[in-house]
Amino acid sequence: MKALITGAGGQLATELLASPPTGWSVEAISEIDLDIRDLEAVRVAVARSAPDLILNAAAYTAVDRAETESEIAWSVNRDGAANLARAATEIGARIAHVSTDFVFDGQTSRAYLPGDAPAPLGVYGASKLAGEIAVAAEAPGALILRTAWVYSPHGGNFLKTMLRVMAARGTVSVVADQIGTPTSATTLAEALWGLAVAGASGVHHHTDAGVASWYDFAQAIGEDGHAAGLLERAPVVTPIATEAYPTPARRPAFSVLDKTSTWNILGRPSPHWRSAMREVISRMPVSS
Ligand SMILES: NC(=O)c1ccc[n+]([C@@H]2O[C@H](COP(=O)([O-])OP(=O)(O)OC[C@H]3O[C@@H](n4cnc5c(N)ncnc54)[C@H](OP(=O)(O)O)[C@@H]3O)[C@@H](O)[C@H]2O)c1
């Protein structure tokens, strides 16, 4: 069996490439070689690759910039996803697409189920929701996996930003009133492969287990980064309110995702976010 992975070079694609299941070969294609916004280019690339499965890890992920670059966000996250789904259907391949907790508005206090009504607060979430709808329309058997707060040793993410700021300043203020779940790109890749190989379709959720605020996440990064030798000294992390750190895009105050359907298909729960984070930190070079 063969999988074609888009968005090569991104956090998720890198981990997907590193962990193909037994019996699968993978081809990864980066934005330079395939801009998913170009339907004809997508058709040619998909027909040439002839995969059994497309794993779409390509996305416009700049949540704040999306507010002013909305055309790019919509064209990548909605139209690009739709192009891949259409090309998959045309050659009889399946497609697994990745979406986000930011399709929800956070106005709840229980974990979001896959069937809960979405209500995105910003352009990024709206464009990702439109991508979900477009993919399902073009490829009715598609797998759509929502995730959240993704980090890895590569690419730009909160974990690496915190380590950089903590190393430079020794102190950082982080919002404590937005609640979600940090998620290792490694466990996300494992879940996506597992669901895809199991033939899952429809909308499912994957994050690591547990809940945290961005402040909790930062505090843990400081403690575990120091313990692992990535930080010379333990940083001081100060909790602040969202109002004290205004951003162009509004974010949900609570975006914990219910993972029951994913855990039932995979036959196991996700690891707790703190142990998944320690595993990622253990792979990071001490000099970074
Ligand atoms: N990161 C998070 O916290 C988070 C949270 C929830 C959901 N997700 C979702 O999880 C998935 C994977 O995210 P990630 O963190 O791995 O993202 P990422 O590291 O930003 O990688 C996205 C990749 O997509 C590529 N790309 C962008 N525009 C493209 C285009 N027009 N054609 C082809 N490739 C294009 C990017 O290439 P360039 O770098 O060259 O532009 C990059 O390699 C995405 O669907 C994202 O929406 C992420």
The ligand as an ORCA input file, in Angstrom:
! r2SCAN-3c Opt
* xyz 0 1
  N       0.054     23.359     14.667
  C      -1.019     23.297     15.459
  O      -0.993     23.703     16.632
  C      -2.295     22.693     14.932
  C      -3.420     22.700     15.764
  C      -4.610     22.142     15.285
  C      -4.649     21.603     14.003
  N      -3.545     21.635     13.221
  C      -3.640     21.082     11.867
  O      -2.733     20.002     11.772
  C      -2.247     19.899     10.427
  C      -0.741     19.853     10.419
  O      -0.261     21.052     11.029
  P       1.298     21.302     11.270
  O       1.429     21.832     12.652
  O       2.089     20.119     10.845
  O       1.507     22.517     10.242
  P       2.857     23.145      9.709
  O       4.020     22.668     10.496
  O       2.585     24.598      9.569
  O       2.976     22.483      8.255
  C       2.069     22.808      7.245
  C       2.762     22.500      5.929
  O       1.856     22.848      4.861
  C       2.623     23.431      3.848
  N       1.795     24.276      2.983
  C       1.299     25.508      3.253
  N       0.641     25.977      2.176
  C       0.710     25.007      1.226
  C       0.242     24.898     -0.105
  N      -0.449     25.895     -0.685
  N       0.514     23.770     -0.789
  C       1.218     22.774     -0.233
  N       1.712     22.806      1.018
  C       1.444     23.917      1.740
  C       3.659     24.246      4.588
  O       4.741     24.524      3.738
  P       5.558     25.881      3.969
  O       6.076     25.829      5.377
  O       6.604     25.805      2.908
  O       4.561     26.995      3.759
  C       4.049     23.304      5.709
  O       5.069     22.425      5.299
  C      -2.860     21.095      9.684
  O      -4.013     20.675      9.007
  C      -3.238     22.062     10.780
  O      -4.303     22.910     10.407
  C      -2.363     22.153     13.651
*
